[in-house]
Structures are given as structure tokens and as C-alpha cells.
Amino acid sequence: MEDDLRSEYDLKSLKVRKFGVGRKSFGQTTIRLEPDVAQMFPNADAVNEALRFLIRIMQENQPPTPTVHVDD
């Protein structure tokens, strides 16, 4: 089989582009923020930090799980 590609095309350096619904996410999830929310965060790291803080606060403020006693 003969290769018709020119020598300047190095296929080893190509990267996969992800566009559109149904493409494989490769372990990352893209979340689209509304403009009013997005303006509050300079970058993705700031969004993640705020969400982690919110998760921690929610977990710390959950009411204790009721204990169920079983009569023998």
C-alpha cells in the first residue's frame, strides 16, 4: 500500500478535536454557564473552587442521619 500523504503531514502530532453532541468526552465534562454567572469567574479553576466550597458547606450542614433502632 502506498502512502499519498506529503512528508510535511506528521500524523503523530495530530490532536483529536471534540465538537458537537455525541462526541466522546475523554473524561471531561463541559458546562455552559449563563453570561451573568460566567462574569463572576475569571476561569474554570475559579468555578471549580467555588463549587467545591459549596459542596463542602452543604455536606457540613446536612442534618444527621436518623438512627433506626430494631427491637429484637
C-alpha positions in Angstrom: 0.0 0.0 0.0 1.4 3.4 -1.0 1.1 6.5 1.2 -0.2 9.5 -0.7 0.4 12.0 2.1 3.1 14.6 1.8 6.0 14.3 4.1 5.1 17.6 5.9 1.9 16.0 7.3 3.0 14.4 10.5 0.0 12.3 11.7 1.7 11.6 15.1 1.2 15.3 16.1 -2.5 15.4 15.3 -4.9 16.0 18.2 -8.5 14.9 18.4 -11.0 17.7 18.3 -14.3 17.4 20.2 -17.2 19.2 18.6 -20.9 18.6 18.8 -23.2 16.4 20.9 -22.4 12.8 20.9 -18.6 13.1 20.7 -16.6 11.2 23.3 -15.8 13.5 26.2 -12.4 11.9 27.2 -13.2 12.2 30.9 -14.1 15.9 30.9 -17.5 17.5 31.1 -18.2 20.9 29.6 -20.7 23.0 31.4 -22.1 26.1 29.7 -22.6 29.0 32.2 -25.1 31.7 31.6 -23.4 35.1 30.9 -24.4 36.6 34.3 -22.9 33.7 36.1 -19.8 33.5 33.9 -18.9 37.1 34.5 -18.3 36.3 38.2 -15.5 33.8 37.4 -12.2 34.5 35.7 -11.6 30.9 34.7 -12.6 27.3 35.1 -10.4 26.9 38.2 -12.3 29.6 40.0 -15.6 27.9 39.1 -14.3 24.6 40.4 -13.1 26.2 43.6 -16.5 27.8 44.2 -18.3 24.6 43.6 -16.0 22.6 45.9 -16.6 25.2 48.6 -20.4 24.9 48.1 -20.2 21.1 48.2 -18.2 21.2 51.4 -20.6 23.6 53.1 -23.6 21.5 52.0 -22.0 18.4 53.4 -21.1 20.0 56.7 -24.6 21.4 57.2 -26.6 18.3 56.5 -28.8 17.1 59.4 -27.5 13.9 61.0 -28.9 10.7 59.6 -31.6 9.4 62.0 -30.7 6.2 63.8 -33.1 3.3 63.4 -33.4 1.0 66.4 -34.6 -2.5 65.7 -36.4 -4.3 68.6 -35.5 -7.9 69.0 
